[in-house]
């Protein structure tokens, strides 16, 4: 059944797992790149965009061009039908214009089919019965097509997965069936290193070759890493001949289809390892595709058993939310030397850099559902404290200043100065997130070993970053808050609040644990926590908190006149010059602060601020809509919340909008999860409340909402119906 | 006689022209690039840096590299011993990172000498009695060296000039004299296209060859221009053989020096033409070096007769001022399709772009000394009105918005958004300059044909650029004033004042000349001229004008603690991030306004502002010191004025500082002229006073000051002594 004319997904209920099946309906050439991002597969170790197995005529994956820094929100990425993406978090290198970026590695799922000598091309007009779907439940991508010709009709079915059990393995199965006539089949399957990242070749050396039962491809990156691919294949009824050229390792085979031989099944196992791996993996079990796939499926099923959320009565949100959880699971990492980049490793957008998105938008999912993975994420910030210290030094400050766009080393990679210089709240966001983790898990060891050092070093930075006034008050000048449309403000409410919180917690920690610091330092931290200017009201509305000191001085603008095409960003309708001096917010700012400190603001205050900022917020950032939706739900304004839910659902899922082309908006996925759990279910925050509670405000159409969650060491099942609510302690 | 240990120039008085002789004393490898800029030659049509005739071992002029946009004031340019520069204003092309830039064209003064097969290298340790000087009076560059060896002592003398009479001709004479022993002489003299501009090759095709009595080199630029060099030579007692290779056209010759042949004299004439030229020049007079040089000398002498300023009692300033006037003369152009770039076409710095420097800093010299050249400069802005209209459109505005960094088309070439977007005062500066020209010359035809259209179009822009407040007042938000260390201010005093003036003049012109515009437009212009917020006082000092509305909110900083090495810019000691939020000015801002509107501010007010801003102004911009010096002189604070005079004198002239490496600071040269004429002589401004007058305030050591000037159609001679002053009308 179709759920919306704008959505091309269908939602099938006729077998056990099909509630998890997201189907690409029909084939639209213009949506290839979108689905490459949306259907991206991964297992925390490696991620591969859902590019077609066969290359596309006229599309070169090794096209080189100069991609230069630009305002990322409004950038027009290079247009191309398809873009491969194979990413291993941590494998990065310097791009000539974009600083350090994640490297698009060789593509492991290349399988080209030739019928009577003609290469099958997915964009050709001889393709029928196209069907592709991603099974979220097992992370399996399946594509079926039929190729027709006067002489034959052949069905080709590809199935592939990145094993969740053995994370070094990429598994692929190709089944080719002759349905009518006869034909000659040719096959090339392998690993293809003809790839570039944002137009640049990071692979400085490629070695390929054959071994007894494998072919291999080894790439050396300009970041100094080696990445190894070892490929084995098996096909009944067809001999496979190993081969290798400058940039590929592969197997080839051929067969006449017809008579008794009507079907060929090809299994492929690619073992991927790097010099960064903790384990020395070797693919030596000899297991075939089916067994390896089963092992992977089992791990996926176990994770889903914990993390799933079941919504009855809103198929669209159910699908979007499962997609969100799928991508969050896919990004859950065992490696605390990396975090989750802004595109969730599903595209080259944002260059694989780490933003505050991880801490504020994604972390809650992991905290409540996969706390061991949450620990890796907060640990990553501790591990990159040295990078943050370097950043501070580059600005002439002591202490630690976390990067607006962090590399794996923690160093600043943002190429636009106004963000790099001024969007300093990330440093306080990280402390907030660490404390959030500790309050959920009571992991005191982590607190003492990791959080306190981060608090001490970042406090040193804050003490130097603040300007003292004659009356003794402290200010943060030259600041860009979460709202990036005001790049240069005084005492941004969000930033100052987060910094005050961070300094208060630092002072408490020093005193509680007798941290050996100079007494003067402690006094300075306490003084700063008390005297850094807090949020202040508008002059004509006491309840409304000013986004920044001079907020009222920005110009009012006529949105109706300027923003004529609402299908496009507001930012596309106005010059940056005018935007920067006008009262048009890119995203929630004061409201974001209220979401993070819910206990501090009365419902009345929240309402007043919601009403004031809503009409002047453009939501050009994908981090905005969910905050508004979540707060609207908590305020019981369900209709408004539903309006935002639709936006949040659609950001990546709407194939007309094609939002996932450069990679999915993983922070928005984290936001969708938060919106459902903290907004509609009204779950208490473990950051602020010791006891679990819910205060549901379901959308009108929702019949029920069910999920499991951890809360301060216990596991619960939450079930909410039209007029019922229940929290059951599971362990 | 040496005048200062810091200066390596000597000032010789023993023949008629030697007061104009600037000598490079001794040879310092580290100063090669500085003197290339400082001794740059030119004639308004073509400019050639004073690179040595012989190439330097290990220095490649065709080195390619990626030069990316950076904060120009604080940029560290690529280090190299020498950098050629041959510029024809208007011959520009697109650089991959820096937008449209002036192209460094093939070098016409290549002359390499081989003695017994060894190439003479100016950095070699076999060079003695090095002597190089620039004769400002004739624009002649002369270099003499002796090359010593066991077998010989040879003197090589180069002399060269770009003809001021026939502007297409580059003239060069080389005299080689055997002083001791004997040796074999080899010579290659020609035009060398192995050049790059900011690391990039703009020359897409080079054609070289031989004709009956010439060799030639023709270059096609990536801007679509062709540039032709035709080379003829003559040498007594030596045959010259024409030759050409991929990137050079030349003549070679050889001779055994010794016995009766002890001296070889080589004359070289290079005719340079482009497809942009108004005239179809052919070098067909057959005149030799000496005659051509004499013709050029005569023109130079005539110009100096009008433009010279004689200072007795301050040799250092006399030299600096003559150097300033020399470079201003060199840049005076007959072509109103170009203006004067920020480096006065003596280097690749600022990429040949046109800034407000032309209008505010340089134009006064031309107005008072060479008004026909002044007309070309203001006409250029009219000619590029279409470019300014394009700029406005790109921002979504009607009307015309002049570029912060203008190309020859008037389009914006500034690669840093904060300047391009926010430093909007240039649009009003241009109107001010045009009116300044008209008030000096009474050129009503120009006023009606050019100034009024520019005023109308820029007024349209301003009407849209302003934000209206609820009380009906108008504001300019998001503005960078002349002080580039506060990039994002509200109602910058300088900018608002210039814009108000521009709008007032526009309204007057519409009414006086019945310009056919909509009545609503006229009313809007009048309303804006009255209601745009004017300058306002500081809260605790009524006399002091705030640089911008929020000026008092910026942080005070401790200059002593931060600015530890005063030989370097303040900006090198502080991060841009901290700088942008602190009360540290890059240059005069409110004071610059007071300089431009002297009648509007009382001495008391000027003093109060001078005293307030002086301690917080860093003069990191070369446009700052002269403004302070000029105003100090007008205030009668001669000691402070002298302090600034020293800074202004030294910016390019101090060979230890090596300020001219990337090209001279031509705006500072214009500033030095203004400082002497409007400051120390206290000449009235023709912009504001109908009658000429002077109010001298000479530095203590000055015995006299003498110069000629035009003033509202008449020519005067001004003579100022210790206690005397005189204005004599000459015509």
Interface residues (C-beta under 8 A of the other chain):
Chain A: X66 X68 X96 X97 X394 X395 X396 X417 X418 X421 X422 X467 X475 X477 X478 X487 X488 X490 X549 X550 X553 X554 X555 X574 X575 X576 X577 X578 X580 X581 X582
Chain B: X66 X68 X96 X97 X394 X395 X396 X417 X418 X421 X422 X467 X475 X477 X478 X487 X488 X490 X549 X550 X553 X554 X555 X574 X575 X576 X577 X578 X580 X581 X582
